[in-house]
Amino acid sequence: MVSMGLFQTIPDSETAVDRSRPLADRMRPRTLDEFVGQDHLVGPGKPLRTQIERDDTGSLIFWGPPGTGKTTLAQIIAHMTKATFIEFSAVLTGIKEIKQVMVDAERGRRYGTRTIVFIDEIHRFNKAQQDAFLPHVEKGNIRLIGATTENPSFEIISALLSRSRVYVLKPLAEEQIVSLLKRAIEDEPRGLGALKLNASDESLAKIASYSNGDARSAYNVLEVASTLARERDHKEVAAEITNDIVQDAVQKRLLLYDKGGEEHYNLISALHKSVRNSDPDAALYWLGRMLEAGEDPLYIARRVVRMSVEDIGLADPNALALCMAARDAVDFIGMPEGNLALAQAVVYLSVAPKSNALYTAYSNVQSDVERTAAESVPLHLRNAPTGLMKGLGYGEGYQYAHDLDAKVADMQCLPDNLRDRTYYHPINEGVEKRIRERLESIRQSRGDRRVHPPAERD
C-alpha cells in the first residue's frame, strides 16, 4: 500500500519492525485474536465481530476514551476485509485533501478496489468537512470509520450519523492492561523481550492504575520505565522495573479529564447528584477527581453555591452562607489550601436536609410570568403619590399589616387570574418544617383559599 501525503496506510505486518517507532505503535494488535478489551463488541458472536466476519460493516463511528482501540479496530477491519486503508488527521486535513482522496476512491471502486477512510478525532471536522464525505458514503465509494472521544450526538452531523453504526468503546480494565504490558515485556520482535526486563505484578498493576483504562498511556509509561530501570541498574538487559521507577516514570497520575469536554460535565454532574443523594463520601471523591485534575476551583465553588439553593434551600438557610464563605476562602487563600474549604462545603450540603421547594416554586413562577407578563398590578397594591392617581383608585383598599393584631391582612396580592395560586410548598424537613407551620397559621388567619401543599409532599 502506498502512503498518500497527509494520509497513512496500514503497515504490512510481515515486514521488519521499525524499532524507532513507539512501543504502543509496535505492539498494536494485528488481528481480533490479539485484540484485548471491548468483548461486548468483538467477543465471539458479538455484533461488531459478526459484521466484520461477514464483511458487512458499512460505515462506523467508534466513540470512546483515548487508548481503547479505536484506530486499531479500524486497521484490523481493513486487513480482514482486504480494503485500502486511508487515515485522515482531522487536525491537518482540509476540504481540498478530502475531495482529492474521494476522487481516487471513486476511481478505485470502478476497478474493484475497496477503500476504508479512517478519520481520527472526527469531532474536530467542521460541518462542511463532514458534508464532503456524505455523497461518497451514499454511493459506496468509501466505507467511513470515524473515531471520537466526544459524544457523536453533538459533534457529528445528523446526516452522517444516520448512515453509520455507532459503537461505544469502554476503558480497559486494569487486568486487561496488565496482560498487555506482560505481552510487551515478553515480545521480542515487537516489544521489549530482548531486554529481559523484570517487573512484578504489583509494578505492572501500578502502571495500569495510572493509565485510567488507556492502553497507549500504559505502554508509554512502560517504555519510559524500561529506560529508567536500565539507567538505574547500569545494564542493558535484566533490569528491574520497581514501584519507585514506575512512580518516577509517571511523575503524576494521569487523570482522565478534559475541562472543555464531556468528562468535565460528567464529573460535575456526579458531584451534584452525590450531594443531592446525601452521600458525602461520593461527593468528596468526585470533588477530589476534579480538583486533582486541575479544574478551576472557583468554577466548582460556583456550582456548589448553586447546589445549596437548588437542593437545600430554606431547609437549611445556613447552607448558602457556608458555601459563599467557601467560595471566598478559595479566592482568598488559593490552592491547595482552598481544597478543604470546598470539601467542607460539599460534606455540609450532603448531610443537610434536602428541599427543592424553592427551586420548584421559582420554576412555576417563571412559567406563569411568561403567560401573564401583561397582567396589571392590582390597584390596591399601587402607590398613589399624586391626586390624579389617588382619584383613579390607586392604593384604595390597601391594608397596612402592622396595624392589624395578627399582622396579616385578608388582602389579595396576586393578579386576578392568579389569585388562588400557590407556588411555595415547604416540606417537613429542617427549617422548612417551621416555615410550613408558620404558613399554615398565616393562611388560616386570613381565610386563604389557595391550594395547600398535598400530603404526599410531607
TORKOL-4160 file (C-alpha; in steps of 0.2 Angstrom, whole numbers, padded with zeros to 4 digits, m for minus):
458
<pt num="1" X="0000" Y="0000" Z="0000"/>
<pt num="2" X="0006" Y="0017" Z="m0005"/>
<pt num="3" X="0007" Y="0032" Z="0008"/>
<pt num="4" X="m0003" Y="0047" Z="0002"/>
<pt num="5" X="0005" Y="0063" Z="0009"/>
<pt num="6" X="m0005" Y="0068" Z="0024"/>
<pt num="7" X="m0014" Y="0051" Z="0024"/>
<pt num="8" X="m0007" Y="0035" Z="0031"/>
<pt num="9" X="m0009" Y="0016" Z="0026"/>
<pt num="10" X="m0008" Y="0001" Z="0037"/>
<pt num="11" X="0010" Y="m0005" Z="0039"/>
<pt num="12" X="0012" Y="m0023" Z="0032"/>
<pt num="13" X="0013" Y="m0035" Z="0047"/>
<pt num="14" X="0025" Y="m0046" Z="0038"/>
<pt num="15" X="0039" Y="m0033" Z="0036"/>
<pt num="16" X="0053" Y="m0030" Z="0049"/>
<pt num="17" X="0048" Y="m0020" Z="0064"/>
<pt num="18" X="0055" Y="m0002" Z="0065"/>
<pt num="19" X="0062" Y="m0001" Z="0082"/>
<pt num="20" X="0062" Y="0018" Z="0082"/>
<pt num="21" X="0043" Y="0018" Z="0082"/>
<pt num="22" X="0035" Y="0020" Z="0100"/>
<pt num="23" X="0031" Y="0004" Z="0109"/>
<pt num="24" X="0012" Y="0007" Z="0109"/>
<pt num="25" X="0013" Y="0008" Z="0090"/>
<pt num="26" X="0024" Y="m0008" Z="0088"/>
<pt num="27" X="0013" Y="m0018" Z="0100"/>
<pt num="28" X="m0003" Y="m0013" Z="0091"/>
<pt num="29" X="m0014" Y="m0029" Z="0088"/>
<pt num="30" X="m0015" Y="m0035" Z="0071"/>
<pt num="31" X="m0029" Y="m0047" Z="0072"/>
<pt num="32" X="m0045" Y="m0049" Z="0083"/>
<pt num="33" X="m0037" Y="m0063" Z="0092"/>
<pt num="34" X="m0023" Y="m0052" Z="0098"/>
<pt num="35" X="m0035" Y="m0038" Z="0102"/>
<pt num="36" X="m0039" Y="m0035" Z="0121"/>
<pt num="37" X="m0054" Y="m0027" Z="0128"/>
<pt num="38" X="m0071" Y="m0022" Z="0120"/>
<pt num="39" X="m0078" Y="m0040" Z="0122"/>
<pt num="40" X="m0095" Y="m0033" Z="0121"/>
<pt num="41" X="m0092" Y="m0029" Z="0103"/>
<pt num="42" X="m0079" Y="m0041" Z="0097"/>
<pt num="43" X="m0081" Y="m0056" Z="0108"/>
<pt num="44" X="m0086" Y="m0072" Z="0099"/>
<pt num="45" X="m0104" Y="m0069" Z="0092"/>
<pt num="46" X="m0104" Y="m0051" Z="0097"/>
<pt num="47" X="m0112" Y="m0038" Z="0084"/>
<pt num="48" X="m0096" Y="m0030" Z="0078"/>
<pt num="49" X="m0086" Y="m0046" Z="0076"/>
<pt num="50" X="m0101" Y="m0054" Z="0067"/>
<pt num="51" X="m0101" Y="m0039" Z="0055"/>
<pt num="52" X="m0083" Y="m0040" Z="0052"/>
<pt num="53" X="m0083" Y="m0058" Z="0048"/>
<pt num="54" X="m0097" Y="m0056" Z="0036"/>
<pt num="55" X="m0088" Y="m0041" Z="0028"/>
<pt num="56" X="m0104" Y="m0031" Z="0032"/>
<pt num="57" X="m0098" Y="m0017" Z="0042"/>
<pt num="58" X="m0104" Y="m0002" Z="0032"/>
<pt num="59" X="m0099" Y="0015" Z="0039"/>
<pt num="60" X="m0095" Y="0015" Z="0058"/>
<pt num="61" X="m0092" Y="0028" Z="0072"/>
<pt num="62" X="m0081" Y="0022" Z="0087"/>
<pt num="63" X="m0084" Y="0033" Z="0102"/>
<pt num="64" X="m0073" Y="0030" Z="0117"/>
<pt num="65" X="m0059" Y="0037" Z="0128"/>
<pt num="66" X="m0041" Y="0038" Z="0122"/>
<pt num="67" X="m0031" Y="0021" Z="0121"/>
<pt num="68" X="m0046" Y="0009" Z="0120"/>
<pt num="69" X="m0043" Y="0003" Z="0102"/>
<pt num="70" X="m0052" Y="0014" Z="0090"/>
<pt num="71" X="m0038" Y="0016" Z="0077"/>
<pt num="72" X="m0033" Y="m0002" Z="0080"/>
<pt num="73" X="m0050" Y="m0009" Z="0076"/>
<pt num="74" X="m0051" Y="0001" Z="0060"/>
<pt num="75" X="m0035" Y="m0006" Z="0054"/>
<pt num="76" X="m0040" Y="m0024" Z="0058"/>
<pt num="77" X="m0056" Y="m0021" Z="0049"/>
<pt num="78" X="m0046" Y="m0015" Z="0034"/>
<pt num="79" X="m0035" Y="m0030" Z="0034"/>
<pt num="80" X="m0049" Y="m0043" Z="0037"/>
<pt num="81" X="m0059" Y="m0035" Z="0023"/>
<pt num="82" X="m0044" Y="m0033" Z="0011"/>
<pt num="83" X="m0048" Y="m0014" Z="0009"/>
<pt num="84" X="m0036" Y="0000" Z="0006"/>
<pt num="85" X="m0034" Y="0010" Z="0022"/>
<pt num="86" X="m0033" Y="0029" Z="0022"/>
<pt num="87" X="m0031" Y="0038" Z="0038"/>
<pt num="88" X="m0036" Y="0056" Z="0039"/>
<pt num="89" X="m0030" Y="0068" Z="0053"/>
<pt num="90" X="m0044" Y="0079" Z="0057"/>
<pt num="91" X="m0032" Y="0092" Z="0064"/>
<pt num="92" X="m0022" Y="0093" Z="0047"/>
<pt num="93" X="m0034" Y="0089" Z="0033"/>
<pt num="94" X="m0044" Y="0102" Z="0024"/>
<pt num="95" X="m0058" Y="0101" Z="0011"/>
<pt num="96" X="m0045" Y="0100" Z="m0004"/>
<pt num="97" X="m0037" Y="0085" Z="0003"/>
<pt num="98" X="m0053" Y="0076" Z="0006"/>
<pt num="99" X="m0060" Y="0079" Z="m0011"/>
<pt num="100" X="m0044" Y="0073" Z="m0019"/>
<pt num="101" X="m0045" Y="0056" Z="m0009"/>
<pt num="102" X="m0063" Y="0054" Z="m0013"/>
<pt num="103" X="m0059" Y="0056" Z="m0032"/>
<pt num="104" X="m0046" Y="0042" Z="m0030"/>
<pt num="105" X="m0058" Y="0031" Z="m0020"/>
<pt num="106" X="m0072" Y="0033" Z="m0033"/>
<pt num="107" X="m0059" Y="0028" Z="m0047"/>
<pt num="108" X="m0053" Y="0013" Z="m0037"/>
<pt num="109" X="m0071" Y="0007" Z="m0034"/>
<pt num="110" X="m0073" Y="0006" Z="m0053"/>
<pt num="111" X="m0058" Y="m0006" Z="m0054"/>
<pt num="112" X="m0064" Y="m0016" Z="m0039"/>
<pt num="113" X="m0054" Y="m0008" Z="m0025"/>
<pt num="114" X="m0062" Y="m0006" Z="m0009"/>
<pt num="115" X="m0057" Y="0010" Z="0002"/>
<pt num="116" X="m0059" Y="0012" Z="0020"/>
<pt num="117" X="m0057" Y="0030" Z="0026"/>
<pt num="118" X="m0052" Y="0032" Z="0044"/>
<pt num="119" X="m0055" Y="0049" Z="0052"/>
<pt num="120" X="m0046" Y="0051" Z="0069"/>
<pt num="121" X="m0054" Y="0064" Z="0080"/>
<pt num="122" X="m0069" Y="0066" Z="0068"/>
<pt num="123" X="m0077" Y="0078" Z="0080"/>
<pt num="124" X="m0064" Y="0091" Z="0075"/>
<pt num="125" X="m0070" Y="0091" Z="0057"/>
<pt num="126" X="m0082" Y="0106" Z="0054"/>
<pt num="127" X="m0099" Y="0103" Z="0046"/>
<pt num="128" X="m0093" Y="0107" Z="0028"/>
<pt num="129" X="m0079" Y="0095" Z="0030"/>
<pt num="130" X="m0091" Y="0081" Z="0036"/>
<pt num="131" X="m0103" Y="0085" Z="0022"/>
<pt num="132" X="m0089" Y="0082" Z="0010"/>
<pt num="133" X="m0090" Y="0063" Z="0014"/>
<pt num="134" X="m0109" Y="0061" Z="0013"/>
<pt num="135" X="m0111" Y="0058" Z="m0006"/>
<pt num="136" X="m0096" Y="0046" Z="m0006"/>
<pt num="137" X="m0103" Y="0036" Z="0008"/>
<pt num="138" X="m0120" Y="0035" Z="0000"/>
<pt num="139" X="m0113" Y="0030" Z="m0017"/>
<pt num="140" X="m0102" Y="0017" Z="m0008"/>
<pt num="141" X="m0086" Y="0024" Z="m0014"/>
<pt num="142" X="m0079" Y="0023" Z="0003"/>
<pt num="143" X="m0083" Y="0015" Z="0020"/>
<pt num="144" X="m0081" Y="0028" Z="0033"/>
<pt num="145" X="m0074" Y="0024" Z="0050"/>
<pt num="146" X="m0074" Y="0039" Z="0062"/>
<pt num="147" X="m0066" Y="0039" Z="0080"/>
<pt num="148" X="m0071" Y="0051" Z="0093"/>
<pt num="149" X="m0069" Y="0054" Z="0111"/>
<pt num="150" X="m0084" Y="0066" Z="0111"/>
<pt num="151" X="m0102" Y="0062" Z="0111"/>
<pt num="152" X="m0106" Y="0059" Z="0092"/>
<pt num="153" X="m0124" Y="0066" Z="0095"/>
<pt num="154" X="m0117" Y="0083" Z="0097"/>
<pt num="155" X="m0101" Y="0083" Z="0087"/>
<pt num="156" X="m0106" Y="0073" Z="0071"/>
<pt num="157" X="m0119" Y="0080" Z="0058"/>
<pt num="158" X="m0135" Y="0070" Z="0059"/>
<pt num="159" X="m0135" Y="0065" Z="0040"/>
<pt num="160" X="m0118" Y="0056" Z="0043"/>
<pt num="161" X="m0123" Y="0049" Z="0059"/>
<pt num="162" X="m0139" Y="0042" Z="0052"/>
<pt num="163" X="m0128" Y="0032" Z="0039"/>
<pt num="164" X="m0117" Y="0025" Z="0052"/>
<pt num="165" X="m0117" Y="0012" Z="0066"/>
<pt num="166" X="m0111" Y="0019" Z="0082"/>
<pt num="167" X="m0101" Y="0008" Z="0094"/>
<pt num="168" X="m0096" Y="0013" Z="0111"/>
<pt num="169" X="m0079" Y="0008" Z="0117"/>
<pt num="170" X="m0075" Y="0006" Z="0136"/>
<pt num="171" X="m0059" Y="0010" Z="0145"/>
<pt num="172" X="m0049" Y="m0006" Z="0148"/>
<pt num="173" X="m0049" Y="m0015" Z="0165"/>
<pt num="174" X="m0033" Y="m0015" Z="0175"/>
<pt num="175" X="m0031" Y="m0033" Z="0172"/>
<pt num="176" X="m0033" Y="m0031" Z="0154"/>
<pt num="177" X="m0019" Y="m0018" Z="0153"/>
<pt num="178" X="m0008" Y="m0029" Z="0164"/>
<pt num="179" X="m0009" Y="m0043" Z="0152"/>
<pt num="180" X="m0005" Y="m0031" Z="0138"/>
<pt num="181" X="0011" Y="m0025" Z="0147"/>
<pt num="182" X="0016" Y="m0043" Z="0151"/>
<pt num="183" X="0015" Y="m0046" Z="0132"/>
<pt num="184" X="0025" Y="m0031" Z="0128"/>
<pt num="185" X="0039" Y="m0036" Z="0140"/>
<pt num="186" X="0040" Y="m0054" Z="0133"/>
<pt num="187" X="0038" Y="m0050" Z="0115"/>
<pt num="188" X="0055" Y="m0050" Z="0106"/>
<pt num="189" X="0051" Y="m0045" Z="0088"/>
<pt num="190" X="0040" Y="m0030" Z="0093"/>
<pt num="191" X="0041" Y="m0027" Z="0111"/>
<pt num="192" X="0054" Y="m0026" Z="0125"/>
<pt num="193" X="0058" Y="m0045" Z="0126"/>
<pt num="194" X="0076" Y="m0043" Z="0120"/>
<pt num="195" X="0079" Y="m0033" Z="0136"/>
<pt num="196" X="0074" Y="m0047" Z="0148"/>
<pt num="197" X="0066" Y="m0035" Z="0159"/>
<pt num="198" X="0060" Y="m0040" Z="0176"/>
<pt num="199" X="0043" Y="m0032" Z="0183"/>
<pt num="200" X="0032" Y="m0038" Z="0197"/>
<pt num="201" X="0014" Y="m0040" Z="0195"/>
<pt num="202" X="0012" Y="m0026" Z="0208"/>
<pt num="203" X="0023" Y="m0014" Z="0197"/>
<pt num="204" X="0013" Y="m0018" Z="0182"/>
<pt num="205" X="m0003" Y="m0016" Z="0191"/>
<pt num="206" X="0003" Y="0001" Z="0197"/>
<pt num="207" X="0006" Y="0007" Z="0179"/>
<pt num="208" X="m0011" Y="0000" Z="0174"/>
<pt num="209" X="m0020" Y="0010" Z="0188"/>
<pt num="210" X="m0011" Y="0026" Z="0182"/>
<pt num="211" X="m0017" Y="0023" Z="0164"/>
<pt num="212" X="m0035" Y="0025" Z="0168"/>
<pt num="213" X="m0040" Y="0012" Z="0155"/>
<pt num="214" X="m0029" Y="0019" Z="0142"/>
<pt num="215" X="m0018" Y="0006" Z="0134"/>
<pt num="216" X="m0007" Y="0019" Z="0124"/>
<pt num="217" X="m0004" Y="0028" Z="0140"/>
<pt num="218" X="0001" Y="0012" Z="0149"/>
<pt num="219" X="0013" Y="0007" Z="0135"/>
<pt num="220" X="0021" Y="0024" Z="0136"/>
<pt num="221" X="0024" Y="0023" Z="0154"/>
<pt num="222" X="0032" Y="0006" Z="0152"/>
<pt num="223" X="0043" Y="0012" Z="0139"/>
<pt num="224" X="0050" Y="0026" Z="0150"/>
<pt num="225" X="0051" Y="0014" Z="0165"/>
<pt num="226" X="0061" Y="0002" Z="0155"/>
<pt num="227" X="0074" Y="0016" Z="0151"/>
<pt num="228" X="0075" Y="0022" Z="0169"/>
<pt num="229" X="0077" Y="0004" Z="0175"/>
<pt num="230" X="0092" Y="0001" Z="0163"/>
<pt num="231" X="0100" Y="0018" Z="0168"/>
<pt num="232" X="0097" Y="0014" Z="0187"/>
<pt num="233" X="0104" Y="m0003" Z="0186"/>
<pt num="234" X="0118" Y="0001" Z="0174"/>
<pt num="235" X="0114" Y="m0013" Z="0162"/>
<pt num="236" X="0105" Y="m0016" Z="0146"/>
<pt num="237" X="0097" Y="m0032" Z="0150"/>
<pt num="238" X="0088" Y="m0040" Z="0165"/>
<pt num="239" X="0085" Y="m0023" Z="0174"/>
<pt num="240" X="0071" Y="m0022" Z="0187"/>
<pt num="241" X="0056" Y="m0011" Z="0185"/>
<pt num="242" X="0052" Y="m0007" Z="0203"/>
<pt num="243" X="0037" Y="0003" Z="0210"/>
<pt num="244" X="0049" Y="0018" Z="0213"/>
<pt num="245" X="0054" Y="0018" Z="0195"/>
<pt num="246" X="0036" Y="0017" Z="0189"/>
<pt num="247" X="0032" Y="0032" Z="0201"/>
<pt num="248" X="0046" Y="0042" Z="0193"/>
<pt num="249" X="0040" Y="0037" Z="0175"/>
<pt num="250" X="0023" Y="0043" Z="0179"/>
<pt num="251" X="0028" Y="0058" Z="0189"/>
<pt num="252" X="0010" Y="0062" Z="0192"/>
<pt num="253" X="m0006" Y="0052" Z="0190"/>
<pt num="254" X="m0014" Y="0055" Z="0173"/>
<pt num="255" X="m0032" Y="0058" Z="0177"/>
<pt num="256" X="m0045" Y="0056" Z="0164"/>
<pt num="257" X="m0051" Y="0073" Z="0162"/>
<pt num="258" X="m0055" Y="0086" Z="0149"/>
<pt num="259" X="m0060" Y="0103" Z="0155"/>
<pt num="260" X="m0069" Y="0108" Z="0139"/>
<pt num="261" X="m0076" Y="0090" Z="0135"/>
<pt num="262" X="m0089" Y="0079" Z="0140"/>
<pt num="263" X="m0080" Y="0072" Z="0155"/>
<pt num="264" X="m0080" Y="0089" Z="0163"/>
<pt num="265" X="m0099" Y="0089" Z="0163"/>
<pt num="266" X="m0099" Y="0071" Z="0168"/>
<pt num="267" X="m0089" Y="0074" Z="0184"/>
<pt num="268" X="m0098" Y="0090" Z="0190"/>
<pt num="269" X="m0114" Y="0080" Z="0187"/>
<pt num="270" X="m0108" Y="0066" Z="0198"/>
<pt num="271" X="m0103" Y="0078" Z="0211"/>
<pt num="272" X="m0120" Y="0087" Z="0211"/>
<pt num="273" X="m0130" Y="0071" Z="0211"/>
<pt num="274" X="m0120" Y="0064" Z="0225"/>
<pt num="275" X="m0123" Y="0079" Z="0236"/>
<pt num="276" X="m0142" Y="0078" Z="0232"/>
<pt num="277" X="m0142" Y="0060" Z="0237"/>
<pt num="278" X="m0134" Y="0064" Z="0254"/>
<pt num="279" X="m0118" Y="0054" Z="0250"/>
<pt num="280" X="m0104" Y="0064" Z="0257"/>
<pt num="281" X="m0091" Y="0050" Z="0253"/>
<pt num="282" X="m0095" Y="0050" Z="0235"/>
<pt num="283" X="m0096" Y="0069" Z="0235"/>
<pt num="284" X="m0079" Y="0070" Z="0242"/>
<pt num="285" X="m0072" Y="0058" Z="0229"/>
<pt num="286" X="m0079" Y="0067" Z="0214"/>
<pt num="287" X="m0073" Y="0084" Z="0221"/>
<pt num="288" X="m0056" Y="0076" Z="0223"/>
<pt num="289" X="m0056" Y="0070" Z="0205"/>
<pt num="290" X="m0060" Y="0087" Z="0198"/>
<pt num="291" X="m0048" Y="0096" Z="0209"/>
<pt num="292" X="m0033" Y="0084" Z="0207"/>
<pt num="293" X="m0036" Y="0085" Z="0188"/>
<pt num="294" X="m0033" Y="0104" Z="0188"/>
<pt num="295" X="m0051" Y="0110" Z="0187"/>
<pt num="296" X="m0054" Y="0129" Z="0191"/>
<pt num="297" X="m0059" Y="0129" Z="0210"/>
<pt num="298" X="m0069" Y="0144" Z="0208"/>
<pt num="299" X="m0080" Y="0135" Z="0194"/>
<pt num="300" X="m0083" Y="0121" Z="0207"/>
<pt num="301" X="m0087" Y="0134" Z="0220"/>
<pt num="302" X="m0100" Y="0142" Z="0209"/>
<pt num="303" X="m0108" Y="0125" Z="0206"/>
<pt num="304" X="m0108" Y="0121" Z="0225"/>
<pt num="305" X="m0117" Y="0138" Z="0228"/>
<pt num="306" X="m0130" Y="0133" Z="0216"/>
<pt num="307" X="m0132" Y="0116" Z="0224"/>
<pt num="308" X="m0135" Y="0125" Z="0241"/>
<pt num="309" X="m0150" Y="0135" Z="0233"/>
<pt num="310" X="m0157" Y="0121" Z="0222"/>
<pt num="311" X="m0156" Y="0106" Z="0233"/>
<pt num="312" X="m0156" Y="0113" Z="0251"/>
<pt num="313" X="m0164" Y="0130" Z="0250"/>
<pt num="314" X="m0173" Y="0135" Z="0266"/>
<pt num="315" X="m0172" Y="0118" Z="0273"/>
<pt num="316" X="m0156" Y="0124" Z="0280"/>
<pt num="317" X="m0153" Y="0143" Z="0276"/>
<pt num="318" X="m0135" Y="0142" Z="0283"/>
<pt num="319" X="m0130" Y="0131" Z="0268"/>
<pt num="320" X="m0129" Y="0146" Z="0256"/>
<pt num="321" X="m0119" Y="0156" Z="0269"/>
<pt num="322" X="m0107" Y="0142" Z="0271"/>
<pt num="323" X="m0105" Y="0139" Z="0253"/>
<pt num="324" X="m0102" Y="0158" Z="0250"/>
<pt num="325" X="m0089" Y="0158" Z="0263"/>
<pt num="326" X="m0081" Y="0143" Z="0255"/>
<pt num="327" X="m0080" Y="0152" Z="0239"/>
<pt num="328" X="m0072" Y="0167" Z="0247"/>
<pt num="329" X="m0060" Y="0156" Z="0256"/>
<pt num="330" X="m0054" Y="0148" Z="0239"/>
<pt num="331" X="m0052" Y="0166" Z="0232"/>
<pt num="332" X="m0043" Y="0172" Z="0247"/>
<pt num="333" X="m0031" Y="0158" Z="0252"/>
<pt num="334" X="m0029" Y="0150" Z="0235"/>
<pt num="335" X="m0025" Y="0132" Z="0232"/>
<pt num="336" X="m0021" Y="0119" Z="0238"/>
<pt num="337" X="m0027" Y="0125" Z="0255"/>
<pt num="338" X="m0044" Y="0130" Z="0247"/>
<pt num="339" X="m0047" Y="0112" Z="0244"/>
<pt num="340" X="m0053" Y="0109" Z="0262"/>
<pt num="341" X="m0065" Y="0124" Z="0261"/>
<pt num="342" X="m0074" Y="0116" Z="0246"/>
<pt num="343" X="m0073" Y="0099" Z="0254"/>
<pt num="344" X="m0081" Y="0106" Z="0270"/>
<pt num="345" X="m0095" Y="0114" Z="0259"/>
<pt num="346" X="m0099" Y="0098" Z="0249"/>
<pt num="347" X="m0100" Y="0087" Z="0265"/>
<pt num="348" X="m0111" Y="0100" Z="0274"/>
<pt num="349" X="m0123" Y="0100" Z="0259"/>
<pt num="350" X="m0123" Y="0081" Z="0258"/>
<pt num="351" X="m0129" Y="0079" Z="0276"/>
<pt num="352" X="m0140" Y="0094" Z="0276"/>
<pt num="353" X="m0159" Y="0092" Z="0275"/>
<pt num="354" X="m0164" Y="0092" Z="0257"/>
<pt num="355" X="m0178" Y="0103" Z="0249"/>
<pt num="356" X="m0181" Y="0108" Z="0231"/>
<pt num="357" X="m0197" Y="0118" Z="0236"/>
<pt num="358" X="m0189" Y="0135" Z="0232"/>
<pt num="359" X="m0182" Y="0128" Z="0215"/>
<pt num="360" X="m0199" Y="0121" Z="0210"/>
<pt num="361" X="m0208" Y="0137" Z="0216"/>
<pt num="362" X="m0197" Y="0148" Z="0206"/>
<pt num="363" X="m0199" Y="0137" Z="0190"/>
<pt num="364" X="m0218" Y="0138" Z="0191"/>
<pt num="365" X="m0216" Y="0157" Z="0194"/>
<pt num="366" X="m0206" Y="0158" Z="0178"/>
<pt num="367" X="m0219" Y="0148" Z="0168"/>
<pt num="368" X="m0233" Y="0160" Z="0175"/>
<pt num="369" X="m0223" Y="0175" Z="0171"/>
<pt num="370" X="m0222" Y="0170" Z="0153"/>
<pt num="371" X="m0241" Y="0169" Z="0152"/>
<pt num="372" X="m0246" Y="0184" Z="0162"/>
<pt num="373" X="m0232" Y="0197" Z="0160"/>
<pt num="374" X="m0245" Y="0209" Z="0154"/>
<pt num="375" X="m0256" Y="0207" Z="0169"/>
<pt num="376" X="m0259" Y="0224" Z="0178"/>
<pt num="377" X="m0254" Y="0226" Z="0196"/>
<pt num="378" X="m0270" Y="0226" Z="0207"/>
<pt num="379" X="m0275" Y="0244" Z="0211"/>
<pt num="380" X="m0274" Y="0242" Z="0230"/>
<pt num="381" X="m0255" Y="0237" Z="0229"/>
<pt num="382" X="m0251" Y="0253" Z="0219"/>
<pt num="383" X="m0244" Y="0269" Z="0227"/>
<pt num="384" X="m0253" Y="0285" Z="0224"/>
<pt num="385" X="m0241" Y="0299" Z="0225"/>
<pt num="386" X="m0252" Y="0311" Z="0215"/>
<pt num="387" X="m0270" Y="0317" Z="0217"/>
<pt num="388" X="m0274" Y="0310" Z="0200"/>
<pt num="389" X="m0268" Y="0293" Z="0204"/>
<pt num="390" X="m0277" Y="0293" Z="0220"/>
<pt num="391" X="m0293" Y="0298" Z="0211"/>
<pt num="392" X="m0291" Y="0283" Z="0199"/>
<pt num="393" X="m0291" Y="0271" Z="0214"/>
<pt num="394" X="m0273" Y="0268" Z="0216"/>
<pt num="395" X="m0270" Y="0262" Z="0234"/>
<pt num="396" X="m0288" Y="0261" Z="0238"/>
<pt num="397" X="m0292" Y="0246" Z="0249"/>
<pt num="398" X="m0274" Y="0243" Z="0254"/>
<pt num="399" X="m0272" Y="0237" Z="0272"/>
<pt num="400" X="m0256" Y="0240" Z="0282"/>
<pt num="401" X="m0252" Y="0224" Z="0290"/>
<pt num="402" X="m0243" Y="0232" Z="0305"/>
<pt num="403" X="m0260" Y="0240" Z="0311"/>
<pt num="404" X="m0268" Y="0223" Z="0312"/>
<pt num="405" X="m0267" Y="0212" Z="0328"/>
<pt num="406" X="m0262" Y="0196" Z="0318"/>
<pt num="407" X="m0250" Y="0207" Z="0306"/>
<pt num="408" X="m0259" Y="0198" Z="0292"/>
<pt num="409" X="m0272" Y="0207" Z="0281"/>
<pt num="410" X="m0285" Y="0197" Z="0271"/>
<pt num="411" X="m0279" Y="0205" Z="0255"/>
<pt num="412" X="m0276" Y="0199" Z="0238"/>
<pt num="413" X="m0258" Y="0202" Z="0232"/>
<pt num="414" X="m0258" Y="0192" Z="0216"/>
<pt num="415" X="m0266" Y="0197" Z="0199"/>
<pt num="416" X="m0284" Y="0192" Z="0197"/>
<pt num="417" X="m0281" Y="0177" Z="0186"/>
<pt num="418" X="m0268" Y="0170" Z="0198"/>
<pt num="419" X="m0277" Y="0175" Z="0215"/>
<pt num="420" X="m0278" Y="0157" Z="0222"/>
<pt num="421" X="m0261" Y="0151" Z="0215"/>
<pt num="422" X="m0248" Y="0144" Z="0227"/>
<pt num="423" X="m0230" Y="0142" Z="0222"/>
<pt num="424" X="m0220" Y="0138" Z="0238"/>
<pt num="425" X="m0224" Y="0121" Z="0246"/>
<pt num="426" X="m0211" Y="0119" Z="0260"/>
<pt num="427" X="m0208" Y="0101" Z="0266"/>
<pt num="428" X="m0207" Y="0094" Z="0283"/>
<pt num="429" X="m0188" Y="0094" Z="0284"/>
<pt num="430" X="m0176" Y="0106" Z="0293"/>
<pt num="431" X="m0181" Y="0124" Z="0295"/>
<pt num="432" X="m0194" Y="0122" Z="0281"/>
<pt num="433" X="m0204" Y="0112" Z="0294"/>
<pt num="434" X="m0206" Y="0128" Z="0304"/>
<pt num="435" X="m0209" Y="0138" Z="0289"/>
<pt num="436" X="m0223" Y="0126" Z="0284"/>
<pt num="437" X="m0231" Y="0128" Z="0301"/>
<pt num="438" X="m0230" Y="0147" Z="0300"/>
<pt num="439" X="m0238" Y="0147" Z="0283"/>
<pt num="440" X="m0252" Y="0136" Z="0289"/>
<pt num="441" X="m0255" Y="0148" Z="0303"/>
<pt num="442" X="m0255" Y="0164" Z="0291"/>
<pt num="443" X="m0267" Y="0156" Z="0279"/>
<pt num="444" X="m0279" Y="0151" Z="0292"/>
<pt num="445" X="m0279" Y="0169" Z="0300"/>
<pt num="446" X="m0283" Y="0177" Z="0283"/>
<pt num="447" X="m0295" Y="0163" Z="0277"/>
<pt num="448" X="m0284" Y="0159" Z="0262"/>
<pt num="449" X="m0292" Y="0150" Z="0248"/>
<pt num="450" X="m0276" Y="0145" Z="0240"/>
<pt num="451" X="m0272" Y="0126" Z="0236"/>
<pt num="452" X="m0262" Y="0119" Z="0251"/>
<pt num="453" X="m0247" Y="0108" Z="0249"/>
<pt num="454" X="m0253" Y="0090" Z="0246"/>
<pt num="455" X="m0250" Y="0077" Z="0260"/>
<pt num="456" X="m0238" Y="0066" Z="0249"/>
<pt num="457" X="m0225" Y="0081" Z="0249"/>
<pt num="458" X="m0223" Y="0078" Z="0268"/>
